[in-house]
Amino acid sequence: AAVSMKAAAAAAAAPRALVDLADFDRSSLTVYLKDVLTLVLENRPADPVAFIADYLWRVLGGACQVSRAYQYVTLSPRHRQAFMDNAVVAFSVLDDAGPRGVTGGDHVKLLRTLCADFPADVSAALLRVLGKRPDETVDFFEFLGGVNACLAFEEVLSEVERVFHEPRAGGVGAGAEAGASAGAS
């Protein structure tokens, strides 16, 4: 152990080559680091280290734009101010249509991703109402409305599932347990 402590002290005392800041800036890493630190401070994830690792993996690994937009809109609950900031960033990630907005195709892909866990008939009905043709342009307010609708519906479905599976004395909400005990009598 003493040898490794001496080696560590010698390595710390040795002169280090300076990092060429121009090369560092050209790598775009500073942009990503600023972005991820801002997101961590705004969204306060439960595990910031895992959040940073996931973010860098997605961005540097070439994650598709829809996947990055999904990540932004699901970072924080809809009622927090950070959600609106994240929605603006998600919109700008998808904004290939120029100053007019997001393509209908990308908007529908994002909504499908947000609705992936919904029952098939529910997501199909929701996408019929919210979706656009691929060649149409979606402005920010339509984009935000579609995202909010999917996230709100997800909250409702989660609450219904929680209430249904919550055990209650004598009935409603007891789920399968109530049916099993009724059949046993």
C-alpha positions in Angstrom: 0.0 0.0 0.0 2.9 2.3 0.8 4.3 1.8 -2.7 1.1 2.7 -4.4 0.8 5.9 -2.2 4.3 6.9 -3.2 3.5 6.3 -6.9 0.3 8.3 -6.6 2.2 11.2 -4.9 4.9 11.1 -7.6 2.3 11.1 -10.4 0.6 14.1 -8.8 3.9 16.0 -8.5 5.0 15.3 -12.1 4.4 18.1 -14.5 1.3 17.6 -16.6 0.8 18.5 -20.2 -1.7 21.3 -20.5 -4.9 20.5 -22.4 -5.2 22.6 -25.5 -8.4 24.5 -24.8 -9.0 25.2 -28.5 -9.0 21.4 -29.2 -11.3 20.9 -26.2 -13.8 23.5 -27.5 -13.8 22.1 -31.1 -14.9 18.7 -29.7 -18.3 20.3 -28.7 -17.9 18.5 -25.4 -18.2 21.8 -23.6 -21.6 22.4 -25.2 -22.8 19.0 -24.1 -21.4 19.4 -20.6 -23.1 22.8 -20.1 -26.4 21.4 -21.4 -26.4 18.3 -19.2 -25.4 20.3 -16.1 -28.2 22.8 -16.8 -30.7 19.8 -17.2 -29.5 18.3 -13.9 -29.9 21.6 -12.0 -33.3 22.3 -13.6 -34.8 18.8 -13.3 -33.1 17.4 -10.2 -33.1 13.7 -11.2 -33.0 11.1 -8.4 -29.7 9.7 -9.7 -27.7 12.6 -11.3 -24.7 10.4 -12.3 -26.9 7.9 -14.1 -28.8 10.8 -15.7 -25.5 12.4 -17.0 -24.3 9.0 -18.3 -27.6 8.4 -20.1 -27.6 11.9 -21.6 -24.0 11.6 -22.9 -24.6 8.1 -24.2 -27.6 9.3 -26.2 -26.1 12.5 -27.5 -22.6 11.2 -28.3 -23.9 7.9 -29.4 -25.9 9.4 -32.2 -29.4 8.9 -30.7 -32.0 9.9 -33.2 -33.8 13.2 -32.8 -37.1 11.7 -31.8 -35.3 9.8 -29.0 -33.6 12.9 -27.8 -36.9 14.9 -27.9 -38.6 12.1 -25.9 -35.8 12.3 -23.3 -36.4 16.0 -22.9 -40.2 16.0 -22.6 -40.1 13.1 -20.0 -37.4 14.7 -17.8 -39.7 16.4 -15.4 -43.4 16.4 -14.5 -45.7 18.6 -16.6 -46.5 20.9 -13.7 -42.9 22.1 -13.2 -41.4 25.1 -15.0 -38.5 22.9 -16.2 -41.0 21.0 -18.3 -41.8 24.0 -20.5 -38.0 24.6 -20.9 -37.5 21.0 -21.9 -40.4 21.1 -24.3 -38.8 24.1 -26.1 -35.5 22.2 -26.3 -37.4 19.1 -27.6 -39.1 21.2 -30.2 -35.8 22.7 -31.4 -34.3 19.2 -31.6 -37.0 18.2 -34.0 -37.3 21.5 -35.8 -36.0 20.4 -39.3 -38.8 22.3 -41.1 -37.0 25.6 -40.5 -38.6 28.5 -38.7 -42.1 27.2 -39.4 -42.0 24.2 -37.1 -41.6 20.4 -36.8 -42.6 18.0 -39.5 -45.8 16.1 -38.9 -43.9 12.8 -39.3 -41.5 13.6 -36.4 -44.4 14.8 -34.3 -46.3 11.6 -34.8 -43.2 9.5 -34.1 -42.7 11.3 -30.8 -46.4 10.9 -29.9 -46.2 7.2 -30.7 -43.2 6.9 -28.4 -45.0 8.7 -25.6 -48.1 6.4 -26.1 -46.1 3.2 -26.5 -47.4 1.7 -23.2 -51.1 2.7 -23.8 -53.6 0.0 -24.9 -53.5 -0.2 -28.7 -57.0 1.1 -29.4 -56.4 4.0 -27.0 -53.1 5.1 -28.6 -54.6 4.7 -32.1 -57.6 6.9 -31.2 -55.3 9.5 -29.6 -53.0 9.6 -32.6 -55.9 10.0 -34.9 -56.9 13.1 -33.1 -53.5 14.5 -32.5 -51.5 13.3 -35.5 -50.5 15.1 -38.6 -49.6 13.9 -42.1 -45.8 13.6 -42.5 -45.7 16.5 -44.9 -47.6 18.9 -42.6 -45.8 21.3 -40.3 -46.5 21.5 -36.6 -46.0 24.7 -34.8 -44.8 24.8 -31.1 -48.3 25.2 -29.6 -49.6 22.1 -31.6 -46.5 20.3 -30.6 -46.9 21.2 -26.9 -50.6 20.3 -27.0 -49.9 16.8 -28.4 -47.1 16.1 -25.9 -49.3 17.4 -23.0 -52.2 15.3 -24.1 -50.1 12.1 -24.2 -48.5 12.8 -20.9 -51.8 13.8 -19.2 -53.4 10.6 -20.5 -50.5 8.6 -19.2 -51.1 10.2 -15.8 -54.8 9.2 -15.9 -54.0 5.7 -16.9 -51.4 5.3 -14.2 -53.9 6.6 -11.6 -56.7 4.3 -12.8 -54.2 1.4 -12.6 -53.1 2.4 -9.1 -56.7 2.7 -7.9 -57.8 -0.6 -9.5 -54.9 -2.5 -8.0 -55.1 -0.8 -4.6 -56.4 -3.4 -2.1 -59.6 -2.2 -0.4 -61.8 -3.9 2.2 -64.9 -5.2 0.5 -64.8 -4.5 -3.1 -64.0 -1.9 -5.7 -60.3 -1.5 -6.3 -59.4 -4.9 -5.0 -58.7 -6.0 -8.5 -58.1 -9.7 -9.1 -58.1 -10.4 -5.3 -61.8 -9.5 -5.0 -62.7 -11.7 -8.0 -60.8 -14.6 -6.5 -62.3 -14.3 -3.1 -65.8 -14.0 -4.6 -65.3 -17.2 -6.6 -64.1 -19.1 -3.5 -67.4 -18.4 -1.5 
